[in-house]
């Protein structure tokens, strides 16, 4: 019970910090004459999407995360104990696992159908960080199975993941252009993450890191922010209805998979990169 109370208090403090940051950023931009950096309907959609993710995330925690990850740990090699260096390895391991989950969410169509809601806003501000995919926490735990097999408890993985996502809130902003060079080299920064939200041709599918940008440098998905970033997705949705924002690509996916085609084609329409379906439709015309 004490752990639950501590978790609730910590969550409330974090959300209070988010609220204060959003209020400050809004005040700052309005004072500078840039009130268009925020849009009320867009922000309300962001908060609604966050609420949906929190609700579904609790179901995921109950049915999948704790149960499955602790089962894997019980049947794993358990080489990681509960000490300071295991905590450090857990933080790094969660960030690396998040990198690959995030990268796959851009490179496989069904995962993109889940993740796209986070990218559909054409604004970059702290409220955009809360524009979370409702279904994401029902499946992101799969990428942490290896950490559980090595001996990390589910509660440790969840703690490190929570810290990771909290950090990412603060890089969704235009308040900061560049940080010192060494920070920009190692950590994910507002500059790097603005690139990730860009629909400029040179910025597409780049800078997937959570806390550390070194994974992108290692795995060839890094690009520096140079040209001004145009935010959003290639096919704007022109909607602030949170249910449409959260689930609109599933209708396209369902339509394509149910068209007459071979099993291989159906699998590609579901699992291949998002652009493959459009290329296939053009060939069929």
C-alpha positions as CSV (number, residue, x, y, z in Angstrom):
1,X,0.0,0.0,0.0
2,X,2.9,2.4,0.9
3,X,4.4,1.8,-2.6
4,X,1.0,2.6,-4.2
5,X,0.7,5.8,-2.3
6,X,4.3,6.8,-3.1
7,X,3.7,6.1,-6.8
8,X,0.5,8.2,-6.8
9,X,2.3,11.1,-5.1
10,X,5.2,10.9,-7.5
11,X,2.7,10.8,-10.5
12,X,0.9,13.9,-9.2
13,X,4.2,15.8,-8.7
14,X,5.2,14.9,-12.3
15,X,1.9,16.0,-13.8
16,X,2.1,19.3,-11.7
17,X,5.5,19.9,-13.2
18,X,4.1,19.3,-16.7
19,X,1.2,21.7,-16.0
20,X,3.5,24.4,-14.8
21,X,5.8,24.0,-17.8
22,X,2.9,24.2,-20.2
23,X,1.6,27.3,-18.4
24,X,5.0,29.0,-18.5
25,X,5.6,28.2,-22.2
26,X,2.1,29.5,-23.1
27,X,2.7,32.7,-21.2
28,X,6.2,33.1,-22.7
29,X,5.0,32.8,-26.3
30,X,2.0,35.0,-25.8
31,X,4.2,37.7,-24.2
32,X,6.5,37.5,-27.3
33,X,3.5,37.8,-29.6
34,X,3.5,34.2,-30.8
35,X,0.2,33.0,-29.4
36,X,-0.1,30.7,-32.5
37,X,2.4,28.4,-30.9
38,X,-0.5,27.0,-28.9
39,X,-4.0,26.1,-30.1
40,X,-6.7,25.4,-27.6
41,X,-8.5,22.6,-29.6
42,X,-5.1,20.9,-30.4
43,X,-4.1,21.0,-26.7
44,X,-7.4,19.6,-25.5
45,X,-7.0,16.8,-28.0
46,X,-3.6,16.1,-26.6
47,X,-4.9,15.9,-23.0
48,X,-7.7,13.6,-24.1
49,X,-5.3,11.3,-25.8
50,X,-3.1,11.2,-22.7
51,X,-6.2,10.3,-20.6
52,X,-7.0,7.4,-22.9
53,X,-3.4,6.1,-22.8
54,X,-3.3,6.3,-19.0
55,X,-6.5,4.3,-18.8
56,X,-5.5,1.6,-21.3
57,X,-1.9,1.7,-19.9
58,X,-3.3,0.6,-16.5
59,X,-5.0,-2.3,-18.1
60,X,-1.7,-3.2,-19.9
61,X,0.2,-3.0,-16.6
62,X,-2.3,-5.3,-14.9
63,X,-2.7,-7.9,-17.7
64,X,0.7,-7.8,-19.5
65,X,3.5,-5.8,-18.1
66,X,3.9,-7.0,-14.5
67,X,2.5,-10.5,-15.1
68,X,4.5,-11.3,-18.2
69,X,7.8,-9.6,-17.4
70,X,8.0,-11.1,-13.9
71,X,7.2,-14.5,-15.4
72,X,10.0,-14.1,-17.9
73,X,12.3,-12.9,-15.0
74,X,11.4,-16.0,-13.0
75,X,12.5,-18.2,-15.9
76,X,15.5,-16.2,-17.0
77,X,19.2,-16.1,-16.2
78,X,18.9,-13.5,-13.5
79,X,22.4,-12.1,-13.9
80,X,21.3,-8.6,-12.8
81,X,20.7,-8.1,-9.1
82,X,19.2,-5.1,-7.3
83,X,22.2,-2.8,-6.9
84,X,23.4,0.5,-8.2
85,X,25.1,-0.7,-11.3
86,X,22.1,-2.9,-12.2
87,X,20.0,0.3,-11.9
88,X,22.3,2.1,-14.2
89,X,22.2,-0.8,-16.7
90,X,18.4,-0.8,-16.4
91,X,18.2,2.8,-17.3
92,X,20.5,2.3,-20.3
93,X,18.8,-0.9,-21.3
94,X,15.3,0.6,-21.2
95,X,16.5,3.5,-23.3
96,X,18.0,1.2,-25.9
97,X,14.9,-1.0,-25.9
98,X,12.8,2.2,-26.3
99,X,14.9,3.2,-29.3
100,X,14.2,0.0,-31.2
101,X,10.5,0.1,-30.2
102,X,10.3,3.7,-31.4
103,X,12.1,2.9,-34.6
104,X,9.9,-0.1,-35.4
105,X,6.9,2.1,-34.7
106,X,7.9,4.2,-37.7
107,X,8.9,1.3,-39.9
108,X,6.0,-1.1,-39.6
109,X,2.6,0.0,-40.7
110,X,0.5,-1.5,-37.9
111,X,2.8,0.0,-35.2
112,X,2.7,3.3,-37.1
113,X,-1.1,3.2,-37.0
114,X,-0.7,3.2,-33.2
115,X,2.1,5.7,-33.0
116,X,1.0,8.2,-35.6
117,X,-1.2,10.2,-33.3
118,X,1.8,11.5,-31.5
119,X,3.1,13.0,-34.8
120,X,-0.1,14.4,-36.2
121,X,0.0,17.8,-34.5
122,X,1.5,20.6,-36.6
123,X,2.7,22.4,-33.4
124,X,5.7,21.7,-31.2
125,X,5.1,22.6,-27.6
126,X,5.0,20.9,-24.2
127,X,1.3,19.9,-24.6
128,X,2.3,18.0,-27.8
129,X,4.4,15.7,-25.6
130,X,1.2,14.6,-24.0
131,X,-0.4,13.7,-27.3
132,X,0.2,10.0,-26.6
133,X,-0.9,6.9,-28.6
134,X,-3.8,5.3,-26.6
135,X,-2.8,1.7,-27.5
136,X,1.0,2.0,-27.1
137,X,1.3,0.7,-23.5
138,X,-0.5,-2.5,-24.4
139,X,2.5,-3.6,-26.5
140,X,5.6,-1.6,-25.7
141,X,6.4,-4.1,-22.9
142,X,7.4,-6.7,-25.5
143,X,10.6,-4.8,-26.2
144,X,11.6,-5.1,-22.5
145,X,11.4,-8.9,-22.3
146,X,15.1,-9.2,-22.7
147,X,15.7,-7.0,-19.7
148,X,13.4,-9.1,-17.6
149,X,15.1,-12.3,-18.8
150,X,18.4,-10.8,-17.5
151,X,16.9,-10.4,-14.1
152,X,15.3,-6.9,-13.9
153,X,12.0,-6.9,-12.0
154,X,9.0,-5.4,-13.8
155,X,8.8,-2.6,-11.2
156,X,12.4,-1.5,-12.0
157,X,11.7,-1.6,-15.7
158,X,8.5,0.5,-15.2
159,X,10.4,3.0,-13.0
160,X,13.1,3.5,-15.6
161,X,10.6,3.7,-18.4
162,X,8.7,6.3,-16.4
163,X,11.9,8.4,-15.9
164,X,12.6,8.0,-19.7
165,X,9.2,9.3,-20.7
166,X,9.3,12.1,-18.2
167,X,12.6,13.3,-19.7
168,X,11.1,13.2,-23.1
169,X,8.3,15.6,-22.1
170,X,10.9,18.4,-21.7
171,X,12.3,18.1,-25.2
172,X,9.0,18.9,-26.9
173,X,9.6,22.6,-27.2
174,X,10.9,25.5,-29.3
175,X,12.0,27.5,-26.3
176,X,15.6,26.1,-26.6
177,X,17.4,26.1,-29.9
178,X,20.8,24.4,-29.1
179,X,22.5,23.2,-25.9
180,X,26.3,22.9,-25.4
181,X,27.9,20.7,-28.0
182,X,28.7,17.8,-25.6
183,X,25.1,17.6,-24.5
184,X,23.9,17.7,-28.1
185,X,26.3,14.8,-28.9
186,X,25.2,12.5,-26.1
187,X,21.6,13.4,-25.1
188,X,18.4,13.8,-27.0
189,X,17.6,17.5,-27.0
190,X,14.8,19.8,-28.1
191,X,16.7,20.4,-31.3
192,X,17.1,16.7,-32.1
193,X,13.5,15.9,-31.2
194,X,12.1,18.8,-33.3
195,X,13.8,17.0,-36.2
196,X,12.0,13.8,-35.3
197,X,8.6,15.5,-35.5
198,X,9.4,17.1,-38.9
199,X,7.8,16.1,-42.2
200,X,10.6,17.6,-44.2
201,X,11.9,15.0,-46.6
202,X,15.4,15.0,-45.0
203,X,14.0,14.6,-41.5
204,X,11.6,11.7,-42.0
205,X,12.2,8.7,-39.8
206,X,15.2,10.1,-38.0
207,X,16.3,10.7,-34.3
208,X,14.4,8.0,-32.5
209,X,16.2,8.2,-29.2
210,X,14.5,8.7,-25.9
211,X,17.1,10.1,-23.4
212,X,20.3,9.3,-25.4
213,X,20.9,10.3,-29.0
214,X,24.0,8.1,-29.2
215,X,21.8,5.2,-30.3
216,X,20.9,7.1,-33.4
217,X,24.5,8.0,-34.0
218,X,25.4,4.3,-33.7
219,X,22.6,2.9,-35.8
220,X,22.6,5.4,-38.6
221,X,19.4,7.3,-37.9
222,X,20.8,10.6,-36.7
223,X,20.5,14.0,-38.5
224,X,21.3,17.5,-37.2
225,X,18.6,20.2,-37.2
226,X,19.5,22.6,-40.0
227,X,16.5,23.7,-42.1
228,X,13.4,25.0,-40.2
229,X,11.2,22.1,-39.2
230,X,7.7,21.6,-40.7
231,X,5.8,19.6,-38.1
232,X,3.2,17.0,-38.7
233,X,2.6,14.0,-40.9
234,X,2.7,13.7,-44.7
235,X,-1.1,13.4,-44.9
236,X,-2.5,16.0,-42.4
237,X,-5.6,14.8,-40.6
238,X,-7.2,18.2,-40.1
239,X,-9.0,17.0,-37.0
240,X,-8.8,17.6,-33.3
241,X,-11.3,14.8,-32.4
242,X,-9.2,12.6,-30.1
243,X,-10.8,9.4,-31.2
244,X,-10.1,10.2,-34.9
245,X,-6.6,11.4,-34.0
246,X,-5.9,8.2,-32.1
247,X,-7.3,5.6,-34.4
248,X,-7.8,7.0,-38.0
249,X,-5.1,4.9,-39.7
250,X,-6.8,1.6,-38.6
251,X,-9.6,2.2,-41.1
252,X,-7.1,2.5,-43.9
253,X,-5.3,-0.6,-42.8
254,X,-8.5,-2.6,-42.5
255,X,-9.7,-1.5,-45.9
256,X,-6.4,-2.5,-47.6
257,X,-6.0,-5.9,-45.9
258,X,-9.6,-6.8,-46.9
259,X,-9.1,-6.1,-50.6
260,X,-8.6,-9.1,-52.8
261,X,-4.9,-9.9,-52.7
262,X,-2.5,-12.7,-51.9
263,X,-1.6,-13.6,-48.3
264,X,1.9,-12.3,-48.8
265,X,0.5,-9.0,-50.0
266,X,-1.9,-8.8,-47.0
267,X,1.0,-9.4,-44.6
268,X,3.0,-6.7,-46.3
269,X,0.1,-4.3,-46.2
270,X,0.0,-4.9,-42.4
271,X,3.7,-5.2,-41.4
272,X,5.7,-3.4,-44.1
273,X,6.8,0.2,-43.8
274,X,3.9,2.7,-44.0
275,X,4.8,3.9,-47.5
276,X,4.6,0.4,-49.0
277,X,0.8,0.3,-49.1
278,X,0.7,3.5,-51.1
279,X,3.3,2.3,-53.6
280,X,1.3,-1.0,-54.0
281,X,-2.0,0.9,-54.7
282,X,-0.2,3.0,-57.3
283,X,1.0,-0.2,-59.1
284,X,-2.5,-1.6,-59.0
285,X,-4.0,1.3,-60.8
